[in-house]
Amino acid sequence: MYSLYRKHPVGSLLVWVTKTESADARGDQQLTPGTVKLLLDGQQRITSLYGMVRGRPPKFFDGNLQAFTGLYFNLEDESFEFYSPTKMKDDPRWLSVTNVMRDGAGETMQHLLQVPEFQPHISKYLNRVNAIENIKAIDLHTEEVTGEDKTVDVVVDIFNRVNSGGTKLSKGDLTLAKICAEWPDARDEMKKRLSKWQKAGYQFKLDWLLRNINAVVTGETLFTAMKNVDAATFRGGLETTEKVIDRLLNLIASRLGLDHDRVLGSRYAIPLMSRYLVQRGGKLSDQAERDRLLFWYVHTMLWGRYSGSTESKLNTDLEAIEDATQNDPAQALNRVTENLRQERANLSLNESDFGGSSKGNRFYPMLYMMTRVLHARDWGTGDELTNHL
């Protein structure tokens, strides 16, 4: 705010101009038909400025809501400070920046004119109040990333090179931003699902849920596959994905006993399982198919199938079930299990695999699973062991 007040440079903005079927615009500017501009670099600056002007954060903001309403300006020494009751209470020289931005210089000056001691300095104070309000009129330089070749992967790479010292942008972040341009409530709707699963004991991230939706809707894991997915398709994909994830979590909990976050291994196997279920109308044909699917899931957990090169391995497995579904559906699970065997040579467990293992090791969920599946009981009380004891 000090730099803006003094007309000092605050850096340029970087935006991605990308195609979209439709977009829900805020403000009074018209969007170019078929395109939307997504802010890449400058979000913190624009978010802060928005909060100062409006007196509230933008809808997507998850931080401290009070951070935008507490900044004050001293008419005498032109300093900016956050509100301190002992220093500012009953001192009319301290003005709320948000009030000045929101009410305008005219109304602010009406209040100042009522303070007798300000009369000799009123012209100076008027210039300073105007300088604050005029911050809203500053035209920030904007660089645009545009062109058919600028995919999510390319744009993320551009941003991370430009912003090498700051927070990295993920492909999931950018993909979700593009979706929110068409469906502004997408992020909130996804968070509702994450909150539901959190209450059930599972901690998932937006990026993970987006990966599941991508697999369900497109059959792929790379976010570039969502470039032509419109808002209606995404909304339907979210609802379908929620249902199949609910089913899978219930299946894994009831059949394997992996019923809470700490023992839910290989969570990036779930996008493939979600796609597999959707291909079969949301249902497995019999217990044998169910157990073959769970057998594959357990081994992805034991051998860390998706712990490295997650996208490429998941895409390989998704391609395998897509190909099998088109040619020989009964072979889909055999294909992905064979991918595991090729990586491991065999799927046998050996004594040496447990050397140096702790509760943080991926074999810990397997021991917990065996405890649950075999109905192990407490030696003293005879009670069956579960997470709830």
N, C-alpha and C positions, 0 to 999 in steps of 0.2 A: 504493500500500500504506500509505503514511503517513496518507493521508486516511481510508482504511477503518479503520485501526487506531485513529485518533482519533475515529471515528464522524462525520467531516465528510461533507457531501453530495458525491457524485461524479457527479451528473446522472442523468437518467432514461434508460430504454431505449425504443427505438421498434421495434415489431414489426408485421409484416403478417400478418393472419389470412386465409388463402386456402384455397380448396377443393382437395382432392386425393383421388384414388381410394384411395390407401393411403399410409402413411408408415412408415419404419423409425425408431422412436424409440430414443434412447439414454437411460439413466437409468431411474428407477423410476416416473416419472409417466406417466399414461395420456393419450393424445391424444384430443381430441374427435373422434368418428367423422366422417370426411369433411372435416376441416380440419387445417391444420398452421400453426404460427406461425414465421415466418421473421424472424430478427433483422436489422433494417435499420441502426439507429444504436446503437452501443455494442459493436461487434464487437471493437475493440482492447481495451476494458476487460474484456470477458468472456473473450477469448482469453488475456489476461495472467493473469486470476484462475484460469482453468482450468489454465494451465500451472503456476502456483504451487501449486495444490492437488494436482494429479496428478503433478507432477514431469516432465511431458512435454507437448508441445504437442498440440492437437487434430489429427485426421487430415488436415484440409485445409490446415494451416499450411505455408507454403513458406519461411519465414525462418530465422533462426539458431536451431537447436534448443537451444543452450546458454543462451539468454536467460532461460529459466524456472527453471533449477536453481541459478543462482549468486547469488540474493539472500539476504543475511544480516541478522539483527537483533541489535542490541546490547542486552543485558539491563540495562545500567547507564544509558546515556543515551537509550535507546529510539529509536535511529537505524536506518535501513535503508541498506545499502550492498551493492554487488556484491563478490563474493569477491576479496580481495587477500591472497595468501599471506604477504607480509611483515608485514601488519598483523594478520591473524586466526589464522594458524597457531599452534596450541598455546595459544590464548586461549579458555577455555571460556565466556566471556561472549558470544561470537558464536555465534548459533544459525542453522542453515539454516532459512529460512522454509518451504521445501518439506517438510523433515523434520518440523517442528512440525505443519504442516497434515495431513501424511499419517499420522504416528504418533499424533497427539493429545497433549493437554496432560499426561495421566497418565503416559505412557511418557517424555515429555520430562523431566518433573519427577523421575522415578526416576533419570535420569542426573545431574540437577543436585544431587540429595540426596547423591550420592557425592563431591561436591566440598566439602571441609571449609570453605573460605573463604566458601562461599555460605550457610552455615547461618544467620548473623545476618540475612540478607536474603531468606530463602526465601519468606516470605509475599508480599513485594513482587514477587519474580520470578514466583511462581505467578500473580498477577493479570495480569502482563504476558504470560505465555505463554498464559493463557486468552483474553486480548484478541485475540491472533493467531488462535487456533483459532476464536473466535467470529465472525471475519470471514465464515466460511462460512455463518453464519446470518443475515447482513444481508439484508433484503428490499428490493431496489431497485425504485423506482417504475417502472411500465411503461405506456407509452401504446400503444394498439392502433389500427392502421389496418384497418378492416373494411368490408365491404359489397360487393354485386354490381358496383357501378360502379368499384371500385378495381382497374383493370387494371394491367398491368405499366407502361404509359406513365404512368398517373396516379400510381402509387406512386413511381416513379423521380423524377417531378417534385416530389412531396411531400418526399421525402428530400433532394433537392438544394437545395430551398428552406430546409429545416430546417438542413442542414449546409453552408450556402453557403461557409463558410470552409475546409472540409476537402476530402478526396478525393471526386470526383464518382462517383456510382453509375451504372453503365451498365445498359441494358435487358438486355444479354446476361448480366451478372453476376446480376441478379435472376432471370431466366428459368432460368439454370443452377442457382441455389440452390433454386428450386422443384422442379426435376427431381431434384436430389440428395436432397430430402426423401423422395421415393419410391424412388430408386435411389442410395444413398450412394456407390457406386463410380463413378458417371457421370463425375465430374471426372477421376478417375484413369484411367479407360478412355480418355477423350478425350486425356489427356496422353500416353498410350502411343502413340497415332497421331501426335501432334505430334512426339514424340521420334523415331519412325520416319522421318518426313519430314525432320526436322532432320539426321539422319545421312545422308540423301540430298542434303543441300545446300539445303533449303527451310525458311525460318523462318516458321511460321504461328502465329497466336494462337488462344486458346480461342474468343474471340468470332467469329472468322472461321469456324472449324469448326462452331460452333453455327449460324451463318447458313446454312452449306451443309446441315446436317441439317434445319433448318427448311424450306428450299426443297424438299429431297427428300421430306420427310414431308407437308408441307402445301401445297406449291405457292406459298407466299407468303414474303416476306422479313421482314415485321413480326413481332416476337416475340410479340405478342398472339395470333397464330395458333396458338401452341403451348399455349394455356391448357387445351385438352381432350386433349392428347397424354399418354397414360399411359406408365409406365415401360417396359412391354414393347414398345410401339410405338417409343419413343425408342431403345431398345437395338437393335431391328431397323433403325431408320433410321441409326444410327451405323455399323453393319456395312455397310449398302448404300452409304452415303456414302463410307466408306473405299475401297470397291472402285472406285466411279466416279471419285473423285479420283485414285487410283493410275492408272487408265486415262487420264485427262485429262493428268496430268503426263507420263506416258510418251508420249502423243500429241504434246503440245506440244514435248517435248524431242526426239523422233525426227523429227518433220516440220518443225518450225521452228527447232530447235537451241537453244531457250531452256531450258537445262538446269541452271540454278542460280538461287538466290534473287535476286541482283542484277538479272538480266535478265528475271525473271518478272513482267511488268507486268500491270496490270488483274486483280489477283487476285480482285476482287469480281465479275468476269464468271464465275468458276468456279462459284458457286452456281447460276446459270442454266444453265450447261453441264451441271452435275450433274443438275439436274431434267430437262433435255432428254434426256440419256442414259437416265435411269430410265424416262421415258415410252416409250422405244423398246427396253425390255428390256435396257438396258446395252450395246447394239451399234448402230453406224451401218450403214446399208444398203449403202453403196458409197463409193468414193473421192470421188465428186463431193459427196456429202453431208458427208463429212469435211472437204473443202477449203472448202466454204461455211461450215461452222461455224468453222473456223480463220480464214477471211477476216473474219468478224464479230468474232471474238476480237481479232485484230490491230488492227482499227480502233477497238475500245473502248479498247485500249491507247494508240494514237496520239493519240486525241482526248480522253482522260481522261473517258470516259463516266461512270465511277463515282467520280470524284475529288471531287465535291460533290453534296449531296443524294442520297447513296448509296441510302438506303432507298427513297425515292420513285421514283428512276429504275429501280432493280432491280425494284421491284414493278410498274412500268409494263411492263417487258420480260417479266417472268414472266407477267403477265396476258395479254400478246400471244401467248406460246407456248401458254398454257393454252387460250385461245380458239381458236387455230388448230388445236391438237391435237384439239379436239372437233368442229370443223367442216371443216377442210381441212389435215391434218397436213403436207402438202408445202409449205404456205405459212408454217410457223412461223419458219424462218430468214429468209425474206423480210420478215416482219413486224418482227422486231427490227432487221434491217439498215435497213429504212425508217425506224424510230425514230431511228437514227443520222443518216440523211440529212436528216431534218427538223431535227435539231439543228445540223447542219453546213452545210446547203444542198447540199454535195457532199463526196465522200470523196477528192478529189484532193490530192496533196501538191505544195506549191509551194516554190520556193527560199526565199521569205521565212519559211516555217515554221521554218527552221533558224537564223534570226538569233539570236545570243546564246546558242545552245544549248551545254550542257556535258554531261559524263558523267552528271549527275544528271537530265538532261532525258528525257522519255518517248520521244524519238526514238533515244536511245542503244541501247535493246534492239532497235529495228528494224535498226540498222546491224549489231549483233552477229548478229541473225537472218539478215540477207542474207549476212554472212560465212560463216555455217554452211551455209545452204541452198545457196549457190552453190559450196561446197567451196573457198573461198579458201585459198591456200597461202602459206607463208612464202617470201619472195623468196630468202632465203639458202639455206635447207635443203630447200625443196620440201615440207616437212611440212604436212599439212592443219591449219588453225587450229582449236583447240578450247579449252575452258576448262581442260583438264587440262595444257596445255603451259605 
